[in-house]
Amino acid sequence: MKKGSQRAGTACRAGLRLVASVEERSLLERLAGNVDEQLGLFAERMREGLLAASVAIGLEVMSELQEAEMTELAGPKGKHDPGRSAYRHGSEAGRVTLGGRRVPIRRPRVRTVDGVEVRLES
């Protein structure tokens, strides 16, 4: 290397440098640090997105289970059955824990024909 030169590289046949200068190396190191930081943020956001998707799917599955249980107890919605033993009685606010978070839901209600509240297993 020449005296006073800032380059720590060599030249190849086509005149391309194989090693970056000191200034370029510090820039590359900073860029690599920024890339690592951005990849970390990206991974964090992906985890949050996956968690949100999992919670949404969990809520859908829970809703389907509740609907199936209500249909079993009170019959299909909108169909009158004089021999039924229970009927749908609206819904109320509730909360469930999904993904480590308390999520608000609407909890369906069922009552017997005598007016006694039936607790859904789901």
Jmol script that loads the backbone (N, CA, C; Angstrom):
load data "model"
ATOM      1  N   MET A   1       0.851  -1.165   0.000  1.00  0.00           N
ATOM      2  CA  MET A   1       0.000   0.000   0.000  1.00  0.00           C
ATOM      3  C   MET A   1       0.896   1.227   0.000  1.00  0.00           C
ATOM      4  N   LYS A   2       0.524   2.254  -0.781  1.00  0.00           N
ATOM      5  CA  LYS A   2       1.295   3.477  -0.843  1.00  0.00           C
ATOM      6  C   LYS A   2       1.205   4.219   0.469  1.00  0.00           C
ATOM      7  N   LYS A   3       2.243   4.959   0.726  1.00  0.00           N
ATOM      8  CA  LYS A   3       2.270   5.772   1.928  1.00  0.00           C
ATOM      9  C   LYS A   3       1.205   6.865   1.810  1.00  0.00           C
ATOM     10  N   GLY A   4       0.385   7.040   2.869  1.00  0.00           N
ATOM     11  CA  GLY A   4      -0.646   8.074   2.879  1.00  0.00           C
ATOM     12  C   GLY A   4      -1.937   7.640   2.217  1.00  0.00           C
ATOM     13  N   SER A   5      -2.005   6.444   1.686  1.00  0.00           N
ATOM     14  CA  SER A   5      -3.221   5.968   1.036  1.00  0.00           C
ATOM     15  C   SER A   5      -4.221   5.491   2.090  1.00  0.00           C
ATOM     16  N   GLN A   6      -5.487   5.728   1.855  1.00  0.00           N
ATOM     17  CA  GLN A   6      -6.554   5.309   2.767  1.00  0.00           C
ATOM     18  C   GLN A   6      -7.093   3.927   2.395  1.00  0.00           C
ATOM     19  N   ARG A   7      -6.603   3.369   1.301  1.00  0.00           N
ATOM     20  CA  ARG A   7      -7.155   2.096   0.820  1.00  0.00           C
ATOM     21  C   ARG A   7      -6.414   0.926   1.437  1.00  0.00           C
ATOM     22  N   ALA A   8      -7.190  -0.090   1.753  1.00  0.00           N
ATOM     23  CA  ALA A   8      -6.610  -1.295   2.319  1.00  0.00           C
ATOM     24  C   ALA A   8      -6.880  -2.469   1.394  1.00  0.00           C
ATOM     25  N   GLY A   9      -7.101  -2.199   0.117  1.00  0.00           N
ATOM     26  CA  GLY A   9      -7.486  -3.254  -0.813  1.00  0.00           C
ATOM     27  C   GLY A   9      -6.455  -3.466  -1.891  1.00  0.00           C
ATOM     28  N   THR A  10      -6.805  -4.345  -2.801  1.00  0.00           N
ATOM     29  CA  THR A  10      -5.948  -4.631  -3.935  1.00  0.00           C
ATOM     30  C   THR A  10      -6.745  -4.463  -5.197  1.00  0.00           C
ATOM     31  N   ALA A  11      -6.068  -4.459  -6.319  1.00  0.00           N
ATOM     32  CA  ALA A  11      -6.742  -4.344  -7.603  1.00  0.00           C
ATOM     33  C   ALA A  11      -6.690  -5.682  -8.308  1.00  0.00           C
ATOM     34  N   CYS A  12      -7.682  -5.961  -9.085  1.00  0.00           N
ATOM     35  CA  CYS A  12      -7.654  -7.166  -9.895  1.00  0.00           C
ATOM     36  C   CYS A  12      -7.490  -6.747 -11.348  1.00  0.00           C
ATOM     37  N   ARG A  13      -7.499  -7.695 -12.280  1.00  0.00           N
ATOM     38  CA  ARG A  13      -7.222  -7.390 -13.680  1.00  0.00           C
ATOM     39  C   ARG A  13      -8.136  -6.311 -14.250  1.00  0.00           C
ATOM     40  N   ALA A  14      -9.401  -6.350 -13.958  1.00  0.00           N
ATOM     41  CA  ALA A  14     -10.348  -5.399 -14.541  1.00  0.00           C
ATOM     42  C   ALA A  14     -10.330  -4.067 -13.816  1.00  0.00           C
ATOM     43  N   GLY A  15      -9.479  -3.919 -12.821  1.00  0.00           N
ATOM     44  CA  GLY A  15      -9.403  -2.660 -12.098  1.00  0.00           C
ATOM     45  C   GLY A  15     -10.402  -2.578 -10.952  1.00  0.00           C
ATOM     46  N   LEU A  16     -11.047  -3.674 -10.581  1.00  0.00           N
ATOM     47  CA  LEU A  16     -12.011  -3.680  -9.480  1.00  0.00           C
ATOM     48  C   LEU A  16     -11.275  -3.914  -8.171  1.00  0.00           C
ATOM     49  N   ARG A  17     -11.713  -3.234  -7.152  1.00  0.00           N
ATOM     50  CA  ARG A  17     -11.114  -3.431  -5.834  1.00  0.00           C
ATOM     51  C   ARG A  17     -11.783  -4.604  -5.147  1.00  0.00           C
ATOM     52  N   LEU A  18     -11.008  -5.427  -4.490  1.00  0.00           N
ATOM     53  CA  LEU A  18     -11.543  -6.569  -3.761  1.00  0.00           C
ATOM     54  C   LEU A  18     -11.854  -6.225  -2.315  1.00  0.00           C
ATOM     55  N   VAL A  19     -11.211  -5.214  -1.784  1.00  0.00           N
ATOM     56  CA  VAL A  19     -11.413  -4.809  -0.402  1.00  0.00           C
ATOM     57  C   VAL A  19     -11.800  -3.334  -0.405  1.00  0.00           C
ATOM     58  N   ALA A  20     -12.790  -2.966   0.408  1.00  0.00           N
ATOM     59  CA  ALA A  20     -13.283  -1.594   0.453  1.00  0.00           C
ATOM     60  C   ALA A  20     -12.328  -0.698   1.228  1.00  0.00           C
ATOM     61  N   SER A  21     -12.413   0.596   0.941  1.00  0.00           N
ATOM     62  CA  SER A  21     -11.596   1.567   1.671  1.00  0.00           C
ATOM     63  C   SER A  21     -12.103   1.670   3.106  1.00  0.00           C
ATOM     64  N   VAL A  22     -11.342   2.325   3.962  1.00  0.00           N
ATOM     65  CA  VAL A  22     -11.706   2.483   5.372  1.00  0.00           C
ATOM     66  C   VAL A  22     -13.046   3.197   5.488  1.00  0.00           C
ATOM     67  N   GLU A  23     -13.247   4.264   4.704  1.00  0.00           N
ATOM     68  CA  GLU A  23     -14.517   5.002   4.751  1.00  0.00           C
ATOM     69  C   GLU A  23     -15.682   4.123   4.302  1.00  0.00           C
ATOM     70  N   GLU A  24     -15.437   3.350   3.247  1.00  0.00           N
ATOM     71  CA  GLU A  24     -16.497   2.483   2.751  1.00  0.00           C
ATOM     72  C   GLU A  24     -16.807   1.374   3.751  1.00  0.00           C
ATOM     73  N   ARG A  25     -15.781   0.868   4.442  1.00  0.00           N
ATOM     74  CA  ARG A  25     -16.009  -0.177   5.440  1.00  0.00           C
ATOM     75  C   ARG A  25     -16.878   0.337   6.577  1.00  0.00           C
ATOM     76  N   SER A  26     -16.630   1.540   7.045  1.00  0.00           N
ATOM     77  CA  SER A  26     -17.453   2.058   8.140  1.00  0.00           C
ATOM     78  C   SER A  26     -18.891   2.276   7.665  1.00  0.00           C
ATOM     79  N   LEU A  27     -19.049   2.698   6.428  1.00  0.00           N
ATOM     80  CA  LEU A  27     -20.393   2.852   5.866  1.00  0.00           C
ATOM     81  C   LEU A  27     -21.069   1.484   5.780  1.00  0.00           C
ATOM     82  N   LEU A  28     -20.333   0.481   5.288  1.00  0.00           N
ATOM     83  CA  LEU A  28     -20.893  -0.867   5.186  1.00  0.00           C
ATOM     84  C   LEU A  28     -21.262  -1.411   6.558  1.00  0.00           C
ATOM     85  N   GLU A  29     -20.438  -1.155   7.557  1.00  0.00           N
ATOM     86  CA  GLU A  29     -20.735  -1.612   8.914  1.00  0.00           C
ATOM     87  C   GLU A  29     -21.996  -0.947   9.443  1.00  0.00           C
ATOM     88  N   ARG A  30     -22.136   0.356   9.187  1.00  0.00           N
ATOM     89  CA  ARG A  30     -23.351   1.060   9.632  1.00  0.00           C
ATOM     90  C   ARG A  30     -24.572   0.519   8.907  1.00  0.00           C
ATOM     91  N   LEU A  31     -24.434   0.294   7.586  1.00  0.00           N
ATOM     92  CA  LEU A  31     -25.567  -0.246   6.828  1.00  0.00           C
ATOM     93  C   LEU A  31     -25.930  -1.641   7.329  1.00  0.00           C
ATOM     94  N   ALA A  32     -24.929  -2.457   7.610  1.00  0.00           N
ATOM     95  CA  ALA A  32     -25.199  -3.798   8.133  1.00  0.00           C
ATOM     96  C   ALA A  32     -25.930  -3.708   9.471  1.00  0.00           C
ATOM     97  N   GLY A  33     -25.535  -2.775  10.317  1.00  0.00           N
ATOM     98  CA  GLY A  33     -26.228  -2.578  11.592  1.00  0.00           C
ATOM     99  C   GLY A  33     -27.666  -2.161  11.381  1.00  0.00           C
ATOM    100  N   ASN A  34     -27.898  -1.254  10.408  1.00  0.00           N
ATOM    101  CA  ASN A  34     -29.264  -0.820  10.108  1.00  0.00           C
ATOM    102  C   ASN A  34     -30.097  -1.966   9.553  1.00  0.00           C
ATOM    103  N   VAL A  35     -29.488  -2.787   8.706  1.00  0.00           N
ATOM    104  CA  VAL A  35     -30.209  -3.930   8.143  1.00  0.00           C
ATOM    105  C   VAL A  35     -30.590  -4.898   9.260  1.00  0.00           C
ATOM    106  N   ASP A  36     -29.655  -5.176  10.175  1.00  0.00           N
ATOM    107  CA  ASP A  36     -29.959  -6.067  11.304  1.00  0.00           C
ATOM    108  C   ASP A  36     -31.113  -5.515  12.133  1.00  0.00           C
ATOM    109  N   GLU A  37     -31.090  -4.219  12.381  1.00  0.00           N
ATOM    110  CA  GLU A  37     -32.158  -3.581  13.163  1.00  0.00           C
ATOM    111  C   GLU A  37     -33.498  -3.699  12.450  1.00  0.00           C
ATOM    112  N   GLN A  38     -33.494  -3.433  11.139  1.00  0.00           N
ATOM    113  CA  GLN A  38     -34.737  -3.510  10.371  1.00  0.00           C
ATOM    114  C   GLN A  38     -35.265  -4.943  10.302  1.00  0.00           C
ATOM    115  N   LEU A  39     -34.376  -5.925  10.173  1.00  0.00           N
ATOM    116  CA  LEU A  39     -34.809  -7.319  10.168  1.00  0.00           C
ATOM    117  C   LEU A  39     -35.414  -7.709  11.513  1.00  0.00           C
ATOM    118  N   GLY A  40     -34.847  -7.189  12.589  1.00  0.00           N
ATOM    119  CA  GLY A  40     -35.407  -7.443  13.914  1.00  0.00           C
ATOM    120  C   GLY A  40     -36.806  -6.871  14.047  1.00  0.00           C
ATOM    121  N   LEU A  41     -37.004  -5.637  13.565  1.00  0.00           N
ATOM    122  CA  LEU A  41     -38.337  -5.015  13.594  1.00  0.00           C
ATOM    123  C   LEU A  41     -39.321  -5.790  12.719  1.00  0.00           C
ATOM    124  N   PHE A  42     -38.849  -6.228  11.564  1.00  0.00           N
ATOM    125  CA  PHE A  42     -39.695  -7.004  10.660  1.00  0.00           C
ATOM    126  C   PHE A  42     -40.144  -8.302  11.336  1.00  0.00           C
ATOM    127  N   ALA A  43     -39.209  -9.012  11.975  1.00  0.00           N
ATOM    128  CA  ALA A  43     -39.546 -10.263  12.659  1.00  0.00           C
ATOM    129  C   ALA A  43     -40.554 -10.017  13.780  1.00  0.00           C
ATOM    130  N   GLU A  44     -40.376  -8.917  14.512  1.00  0.00           N
ATOM    131  CA  GLU A  44     -41.308  -8.576  15.602  1.00  0.00           C
ATOM    132  C   GLU A  44     -42.705  -8.324  15.047  1.00  0.00           C
ATOM    133  N   ARG A  45     -42.784  -7.577  13.951  1.00  0.00           N
ATOM    134  CA  ARG A  45     -44.092  -7.286  13.341  1.00  0.00           C
ATOM    135  C   ARG A  45     -44.735  -8.556  12.786  1.00  0.00           C
ATOM    136  N   MET A  46     -43.917  -9.459  12.251  1.00  0.00           N
ATOM    137  CA  MET A  46     -44.457 -10.725  11.755  1.00  0.00           C
ATOM    138  C   MET A  46     -45.046 -11.537  12.908  1.00  0.00           C
ATOM    139  N   ARG A  47     -44.349 -11.552  14.052  1.00  0.00           N
ATOM    140  CA  ARG A  47     -44.886 -12.270  15.217  1.00  0.00           C
ATOM    141  C   ARG A  47     -46.205 -11.661  15.650  1.00  0.00           C
ATOM    142  N   GLU A  48     -46.274 -10.316  15.672  1.00  0.00           N
ATOM    143  CA  GLU A  48     -47.517  -9.646  16.055  1.00  0.00           C
ATOM    144  C   GLU A  48     -48.626  -9.990  15.067  1.00  0.00           C
ATOM    145  N   GLY A  49     -48.292 -10.019  13.782  1.00  0.00           N
ATOM    146  CA  GLY A  49     -49.279 -10.355  12.754  1.00  0.00           C
ATOM    147  C   GLY A  49     -49.766 -11.783  12.885  1.00  0.00           C
ATOM    148  N   LEU A  50     -48.849 -12.692  13.173  1.00  0.00           N
ATOM    149  CA  LEU A  50     -49.236 -14.089  13.360  1.00  0.00           C
ATOM    150  C   LEU A  50     -50.104 -14.252  14.596  1.00  0.00           C
ATOM    151  N   LEU A  51     -49.780 -13.529  15.642  1.00  0.00           N
ATOM    152  CA  LEU A  51     -50.585 -13.590  16.858  1.00  0.00           C
ATOM    153  C   LEU A  51     -51.991 -13.060  16.585  1.00  0.00           C
ATOM    154  N   ALA A  52     -52.087 -11.945  15.873  1.00  0.00           N
ATOM    155  CA  ALA A  52     -53.400 -11.377  15.542  1.00  0.00           C
ATOM    156  C   ALA A  52     -54.205 -12.346  14.682  1.00  0.00           C
ATOM    157  N   ALA A  53     -53.549 -12.988  13.721  1.00  0.00           N
ATOM    158  CA  ALA A  53     -54.241 -13.965  12.875  1.00  0.00           C
ATOM    159  C   ALA A  53     -54.706 -15.160  13.712  1.00  0.00           C
ATOM    160  N   SER A  54     -53.866 -15.608  14.625  1.00  0.00           N
ATOM    161  CA  SER A  54     -54.227 -16.736  15.486  1.00  0.00           C
ATOM    162  C   SER A  54     -55.423 -16.397  16.368  1.00  0.00           C
ATOM    163  N   VAL A  55     -55.445 -15.181  16.908  1.00  0.00           N
ATOM    164  CA  VAL A  55     -56.564 -14.742  17.740  1.00  0.00           C
ATOM    165  C   VAL A  55     -57.842 -14.689  16.911  1.00  0.00           C
ATOM    166  N   ALA A  56     -57.760 -14.151  15.704  1.00  0.00           N
ATOM    167  CA  ALA A  56     -58.941 -14.062  14.837  1.00  0.00           C
ATOM    168  C   ALA A  56     -59.476 -15.450  14.508  1.00  0.00           C
ATOM    169  N   ILE A  57     -58.582 -16.379  14.193  1.00  0.00           N
ATOM    170  CA  ILE A  57     -59.009 -17.751  13.888  1.00  0.00           C
ATOM    171  C   ILE A  57     -59.612 -18.399  15.130  1.00  0.00           C
ATOM    172  N   GLY A  58     -58.996 -18.172  16.290  1.00  0.00           N
ATOM    173  CA  GLY A  58     -59.524 -18.708  17.538  1.00  0.00           C
ATOM    174  C   GLY A  58     -60.929 -18.207  17.821  1.00  0.00           C
ATOM    175  N   LEU A  59     -61.171 -16.923  17.566  1.00  0.00           N
ATOM    176  CA  LEU A  59     -62.510 -16.362  17.776  1.00  0.00           C
ATOM    177  C   LEU A  59     -63.523 -16.989  16.816  1.00  0.00           C
ATOM    178  N   GLU A  60     -63.121 -17.216  15.579  1.00  0.00           N
ATOM    179  CA  GLU A  60     -64.017 -17.845  14.602  1.00  0.00           C
ATOM    180  C   GLU A  60     -64.373 -19.268  15.022  1.00  0.00           C
ATOM    181  N   VAL A  61     -63.366 -20.025  15.453  1.00  0.00           N
ATOM    182  CA  VAL A  61     -63.603 -21.409  15.892  1.00  0.00           C
ATOM    183  C   VAL A  61     -64.528 -21.421  17.100  1.00  0.00           C
ATOM    184  N   MET A  62     -64.285 -20.529  18.064  1.00  0.00           N
ATOM    185  CA  MET A  62     -65.123 -20.469  19.255  1.00  0.00           C
ATOM    186  C   MET A  62     -66.566 -20.124  18.875  1.00  0.00           C
ATOM    187  N   SER A  63     -66.752 -19.197  17.951  1.00  0.00           N
ATOM    188  CA  SER A  63     -68.091 -18.817  17.494  1.00  0.00           C
ATOM    189  C   SER A  63     -68.804 -20.003  16.844  1.00  0.00           C
ATOM    190  N   GLU A  64     -68.078 -20.759  16.029  1.00  0.00           N
ATOM    191  CA  GLU A  64     -68.665 -21.946  15.395  1.00  0.00           C
ATOM    192  C   GLU A  64     -69.066 -22.991  16.425  1.00  0.00           C
ATOM    193  N   LEU A  65     -68.214 -23.192  17.443  1.00  0.00           N
ATOM    194  CA  LEU A  65     -68.539 -24.155  18.501  1.00  0.00           C
ATOM    195  C   LEU A  65     -69.785 -23.727  19.274  1.00  0.00           C
ATOM    196  N   GLN A  66     -69.872 -22.439  19.584  1.00  0.00           N
ATOM    197  CA  GLN A  66     -71.044 -21.936  20.308  1.00  0.00           C
ATOM    198  C   GLN A  66     -72.305 -22.084  19.467  1.00  0.00           C
ATOM    199  N   GLU A  67     -72.216 -21.783  18.191  1.00  0.00           N
ATOM    200  CA  GLU A  67     -73.373 -21.900  17.308  1.00  0.00           C
ATOM    201  C   GLU A  67     -73.825 -23.357  17.205  1.00  0.00           C
ATOM    202  N   ALA A  68     -72.867 -24.280  17.106  1.00  0.00           N
ATOM    203  CA  ALA A  68     -73.216 -25.706  17.030  1.00  0.00           C
ATOM    204  C   ALA A  68     -73.887 -26.162  18.319  1.00  0.00           C
ATOM    205  N   GLU A  69     -73.375 -25.703  19.449  1.00  0.00           N
ATOM    206  CA  GLU A  69     -73.973 -26.077  20.734  1.00  0.00           C
ATOM    207  C   GLU A  69     -75.376 -25.489  20.870  1.00  0.00           C
ATOM    208  N   MET A  70     -75.545 -24.237  20.446  1.00  0.00           N
ATOM    209  CA  MET A  70     -76.877 -23.613  20.508  1.00  0.00           C
ATOM    210  C   MET A  70     -77.859 -24.345  19.604  1.00  0.00           C
ATOM    211  N   THR A  71     -77.431 -24.743  18.425  1.00  0.00           N
ATOM    212  CA  THR A  71     -78.300 -25.469  17.499  1.00  0.00           C
ATOM    213  C   THR A  71     -78.694 -26.815  18.102  1.00  0.00           C
ATOM    214  N   GLU A  72     -77.763 -27.463  18.773  1.00  0.00           N
ATOM    215  CA  GLU A  72     -78.055 -28.745  19.429  1.00  0.00           C
ATOM    216  C   GLU A  72     -79.088 -28.573  20.538  1.00  0.00           C
ATOM    217  N   LEU A  73     -78.974 -27.494  21.321  1.00  0.00           N
ATOM    218  CA  LEU A  73     -79.876 -27.266  22.445  1.00  0.00           C
ATOM    219  C   LEU A  73     -81.231 -26.686  22.025  1.00  0.00           C
ATOM    220  N   ALA A  74     -81.222 -25.701  21.126  1.00  0.00           N
ATOM    221  CA  ALA A  74     -82.444 -24.954  20.814  1.00  0.00           C
ATOM    222  C   ALA A  74     -82.927 -25.144  19.383  1.00  0.00           C
ATOM    223  N   GLY A  75     -82.226 -25.936  18.604  1.00  0.00           N
ATOM    224  CA  GLY A  75     -82.622 -26.145  17.216  1.00  0.00           C
ATOM    225  C   GLY A  75     -82.050 -25.066  16.318  1.00  0.00           C
ATOM    226  N   PRO A  76     -82.241 -25.230  15.007  1.00  0.00           N
ATOM    227  CA  PRO A  76     -81.691 -24.246  14.063  1.00  0.00           C
ATOM    228  C   PRO A  76     -82.341 -22.873  14.232  1.00  0.00           C
ATOM    229  N   LYS A  77     -81.548 -21.844  14.011  1.00  0.00           N
ATOM    230  CA  LYS A  77     -82.045 -20.477  14.166  1.00  0.00           C
ATOM    231  C   LYS A  77     -83.137 -20.189  13.131  1.00  0.00           C
ATOM    232  N   GLY A  78     -84.225 -19.587  13.602  1.00  0.00           N
ATOM    233  CA  GLY A  78     -85.322 -19.210  12.707  1.00  0.00           C
ATOM    234  C   GLY A  78     -86.330 -20.314  12.438  1.00  0.00           C
ATOM    235  N   LYS A  79     -86.119 -21.503  12.950  1.00  0.00           N
ATOM    236  CA  LYS A  79     -87.046 -22.623  12.757  1.00  0.00           C
ATOM    237  C   LYS A  79     -87.786 -22.891  14.069  1.00  0.00           C
ATOM    238  N   HIS A  80     -89.079 -22.829  14.013  1.00  0.00           N
ATOM    239  CA  HIS A  80     -89.878 -23.067  15.215  1.00  0.00           C
ATOM    240  C   HIS A  80     -90.129 -24.566  15.383  1.00  0.00           C
ATOM    241  N   ASP A  81     -89.905 -25.036  16.582  1.00  0.00           N
ATOM    242  CA  ASP A  81     -90.097 -26.447  16.908  1.00  0.00           C
ATOM    243  C   ASP A  81     -90.908 -26.517  18.207  1.00  0.00           C
ATOM    244  N   PRO A  82     -92.173 -26.907  18.118  1.00  0.00           N
ATOM    245  CA  PRO A  82     -92.998 -26.946  19.324  1.00  0.00           C
ATOM    246  C   PRO A  82     -92.475 -27.929  20.377  1.00  0.00           C
ATOM    247  N   GLY A  83     -91.664 -28.899  19.998  1.00  0.00           N
ATOM    248  CA  GLY A  83     -91.167 -29.880  20.944  1.00  0.00           C
ATOM    249  C   GLY A  83     -89.800 -29.516  21.523  1.00  0.00           C
ATOM    250  N   ARG A  84     -89.341 -28.316  21.277  1.00  0.00           N
ATOM    251  CA  ARG A  84     -88.000 -27.940  21.764  1.00  0.00           C
ATOM    252  C   ARG A  84     -87.979 -27.827  23.281  1.00  0.00           C
ATOM    253  N   SER A  85     -86.777 -28.014  23.841  1.00  0.00           N
ATOM    254  CA  SER A  85     -86.628 -27.922  25.290  1.00  0.00           C
ATOM    255  C   SER A  85     -85.953 -26.616  25.703  1.00  0.00           C
ATOM    256  N   ALA A  86     -85.417 -25.886  24.733  1.00  0.00           N
ATOM    257  CA  ALA A  86     -84.734 -24.619  25.030  1.00  0.00           C
ATOM    258  C   ALA A  86     -84.893 -23.674  23.841  1.00  0.00           C
ATOM    259  N   TYR A  87     -84.613 -22.407  24.075  1.00  0.00           N
ATOM    260  CA  TYR A  87     -84.683 -21.418  22.994  1.00  0.00           C
ATOM    261  C   TYR A  87     -83.551 -20.413  23.135  1.00  0.00           C
ATOM    262  N   ARG A  88     -83.248 -19.764  22.043  1.00  0.00           N
ATOM    263  CA  ARG A  88     -82.198 -18.736  22.025  1.00  0.00           C
ATOM    264  C   ARG A  88     -82.708 -17.516  22.772  1.00  0.00           C
ATOM    265  N   HIS A  89     -81.813 -16.881  23.520  1.00  0.00           N
ATOM    266  CA  HIS A  89     -82.218 -15.732  24.317  1.00  0.00           C
ATOM    267  C   HIS A  89     -81.202 -14.592  24.186  1.00  0.00           C
ATOM    268  N   GLY A  90     -80.862 -14.238  22.963  1.00  0.00           N
ATOM    269  CA  GLY A  90     -79.964 -13.114  22.713  1.00  0.00           C
ATOM    270  C   GLY A  90     -78.513 -13.425  23.046  1.00  0.00           C
ATOM    271  N   SER A  91     -77.796 -12.361  23.416  1.00  0.00           N
ATOM    272  CA  SER A  91     -76.381 -12.520  23.767  1.00  0.00           C
ATOM    273  C   SER A  91     -76.011 -11.457  24.789  1.00  0.00           C
ATOM    274  N   GLU A  92     -74.840 -11.632  25.374  1.00  0.00           N
ATOM    275  CA  GLU A  92     -74.343 -10.654  26.341  1.00  0.00           C
ATOM    276  C   GLU A  92     -72.843 -10.480  26.149  1.00  0.00           C
ATOM    277  N   ALA A  93     -72.317  -9.396  26.690  1.00  0.00           N
ATOM    278  CA  ALA A  93     -70.879  -9.132  26.581  1.00  0.00           C
ATOM    279  C   ALA A  93     -70.106 -10.126  27.433  1.00  0.00           C
ATOM    280  N   GLY A  94     -68.967 -10.526  26.926  1.00  0.00           N
ATOM    281  CA  GLY A  94     -68.093 -11.427  27.658  1.00  0.00           C
ATOM    282  C   GLY A  94     -66.644 -11.184  27.239  1.00  0.00           C
ATOM    283  N   ARG A  95     -65.739 -11.896  27.872  1.00  0.00           N
ATOM    284  CA  ARG A  95     -64.315 -11.792  27.538  1.00  0.00           C
ATOM    285  C   ARG A  95     -63.698 -13.183  27.587  1.00  0.00           C
ATOM    286  N   VAL A  96     -62.738 -13.420  26.673  1.00  0.00           N
ATOM    287  CA  VAL A  96     -61.968 -14.659  26.700  1.00  0.00           C
ATOM    288  C   VAL A  96     -60.495 -14.292  26.579  1.00  0.00           C
ATOM    289  N   THR A  97     -59.641 -15.182  27.038  1.00  0.00           N
ATOM    290  CA  THR A  97     -58.208 -14.978  26.912  1.00  0.00           C
ATOM    291  C   THR A  97     -57.722 -15.759  25.703  1.00  0.00           C
ATOM    292  N   LEU A  98     -57.183 -15.045  24.729  1.00  0.00           N
ATOM    293  CA  LEU A  98     -56.601 -15.650  23.530  1.00  0.00           C
ATOM    294  C   LEU A  98     -55.270 -14.974  23.262  1.00  0.00           C
ATOM    295  N   GLY A  99     -54.236 -15.752  23.087  1.00  0.00           N
ATOM    296  CA  GLY A  99     -52.922 -15.177  22.807  1.00  0.00           C
ATOM    297  C   GLY A  99     -52.399 -14.320  23.939  1.00  0.00           C
ATOM    298  N   GLY A 100     -52.796 -14.631  25.174  1.00  0.00           N
ATOM    299  CA  GLY A 100     -52.336 -13.865  26.324  1.00  0.00           C
ATOM    300  C   GLY A 100     -53.052 -12.529  26.493  1.00  0.00           C
ATOM    301  N   ARG A 101     -54.102 -12.311  25.726  1.00  0.00           N
ATOM    302  CA  ARG A 101     -54.860 -11.054  25.806  1.00  0.00           C
ATOM    303  C   ARG A 101     -56.311 -11.350  26.143  1.00  0.00           C
ATOM    304  N   ARG A 102     -56.936 -10.448  26.873  1.00  0.00           N
ATOM    305  CA  ARG A 102     -58.374 -10.553  27.139  1.00  0.00           C
ATOM    306  C   ARG A 102     -59.096  -9.897  25.964  1.00  0.00           C
ATOM    307  N   VAL A 103     -59.889 -10.695  25.252  1.00  0.00           N
ATOM    308  CA  VAL A 103     -60.557 -10.239  24.039  1.00  0.00           C
ATOM    309  C   VAL A 103     -62.055 -10.161  24.296  1.00  0.00           C
ATOM    310  N   PRO A 104     -62.690  -9.028  23.962  1.00  0.00           N
ATOM    311  CA  PRO A 104     -64.143  -8.931  24.153  1.00  0.00           C
ATOM    312  C   PRO A 104     -64.886  -9.775  23.109  1.00  0.00           C
ATOM    313  N   ILE A 105     -65.959 -10.430  23.554  1.00  0.00           N
ATOM    314  CA  ILE A 105     -66.792 -11.241  22.657  1.00  0.00           C
ATOM    315  C   ILE A 105     -68.255 -11.019  23.003  1.00  0.00           C
ATOM    316  N   ARG A 106     -69.147 -11.509  22.149  1.00  0.00           N
ATOM    317  CA  ARG A 106     -70.572 -11.588  22.457  1.00  0.00           C
ATOM    318  C   ARG A 106     -70.855 -13.049  22.772  1.00  0.00           C
ATOM    319  N   ARG A 107     -71.356 -13.301  23.957  1.00  0.00           N
ATOM    320  CA  ARG A 107     -71.636 -14.660  24.411  1.00  0.00           C
ATOM    321  C   ARG A 107     -73.123 -14.949  24.217  1.00  0.00           C
ATOM    322  N   PRO A 108     -73.466 -15.945  23.398  1.00  0.00           N
ATOM    323  CA  PRO A 108     -74.889 -16.258  23.175  1.00  0.00           C
ATOM    324  C   PRO A 108     -75.520 -16.859  24.430  1.00  0.00           C
ATOM    325  N   ARG A 109     -76.818 -16.633  24.564  1.00  0.00           N
ATOM    326  CA  ARG A 109     -77.550 -17.147  25.723  1.00  0.00           C
ATOM    327  C   ARG A 109     -78.645 -18.099  25.258  1.00  0.00           C
ATOM    328  N   VAL A 110     -78.907 -19.093  26.097  1.00  0.00           N
ATOM    329  CA  VAL A 110     -79.965 -20.076  25.838  1.00  0.00           C
ATOM    330  C   VAL A 110     -80.734 -20.264  27.135  1.00  0.00           C
ATOM    331  N   ARG A 111     -82.060 -20.383  27.008  1.00  0.00           N
ATOM    332  CA  ARG A 111     -82.910 -20.660  28.172  1.00  0.00           C
ATOM    333  C   ARG A 111     -83.789 -21.858  27.886  1.00  0.00           C
ATOM    334  N   THR A 112     -84.148 -22.570  28.960  1.00  0.00           N
ATOM    335  CA  THR A 112     -85.093 -23.675  28.812  1.00  0.00           C
ATOM    336  C   THR A 112     -86.474 -23.071  28.572  1.00  0.00           C
ATOM    337  N   VAL A 113     -87.418 -23.881  28.154  1.00  0.00           N
ATOM    338  CA  VAL A 113     -88.772 -23.371  27.921  1.00  0.00           C
ATOM    339  C   VAL A 113     -89.406 -22.902  29.224  1.00  0.00           C
ATOM    340  N   ASP A 114     -88.854 -23.336  30.364  1.00  0.00           N
ATOM    341  CA  ASP A 114     -89.330 -22.875  31.674  1.00  0.00           C
ATOM    342  C   ASP A 114     -88.679 -21.555  32.076  1.00  0.00           C
ATOM    343  N   GLY A 115     -87.762 -21.022  31.270  1.00  0.00           N
ATOM    344  CA  GLY A 115     -87.129 -19.741  31.555  1.00  0.00           C
ATOM    345  C   GLY A 115     -85.831 -19.834  32.337  1.00  0.00           C
ATOM    346  N   VAL A 116     -85.273 -21.036  32.533  1.00  0.00           N
ATOM    347  CA  VAL A 116     -84.037 -21.200  33.278  1.00  0.00           C
ATOM    348  C   VAL A 116     -82.851 -21.069  32.326  1.00  0.00           C
ATOM    349  N   GLU A 117     -81.883 -20.212  32.727  1.00  0.00           N
ATOM    350  CA  GLU A 117     -80.682 -20.004  31.900  1.00  0.00           C
ATOM    351  C   GLU A 117     -79.896 -21.306  31.781  1.00  0.00           C
ATOM    352  N   VAL A 118     -79.452 -21.640  30.563  1.00  0.00           N
ATOM    353  CA  VAL A 118     -78.623 -22.816  30.295  1.00  0.00           C
ATOM    354  C   VAL A 118     -77.212 -22.324  30.021  1.00  0.00           C
ATOM    355  N   ARG A 119     -76.262 -22.817  30.792  1.00  0.00           N
ATOM    356  CA  ARG A 119     -74.875 -22.408  30.588  1.00  0.00           C
ATOM    357  C   ARG A 119     -74.280 -23.255  29.465  1.00  0.00           C
ATOM    358  N   LEU A 120     -73.757 -22.566  28.452  1.00  0.00           N
ATOM    359  CA  LEU A 120     -73.112 -23.274  27.335  1.00  0.00           C
ATOM    360  C   LEU A 120     -71.753 -23.801  27.764  1.00  0.00           C
ATOM    361  N   GLU A 121     -71.426 -25.013  27.358  1.00  0.00           N
ATOM    362  CA  GLU A 121     -70.129 -25.579  27.681  1.00  0.00           C
ATOM    363  C   GLU A 121     -69.003 -24.895  26.906  1.00  0.00           C
ATOM    364  N   SER A 122     -69.350 -24.452  25.719  1.00  0.00           N
ATOM    365  CA  SER A 122     -68.330 -23.797  24.893  1.00  0.00           C
ATOM    366  C   SER A 122     -68.151 -22.371  25.342  1.00  0.00           C
TER     367      SER A 122
END
end "model"
wireframe off; spacefill off
backbone 0.3
color backbone group
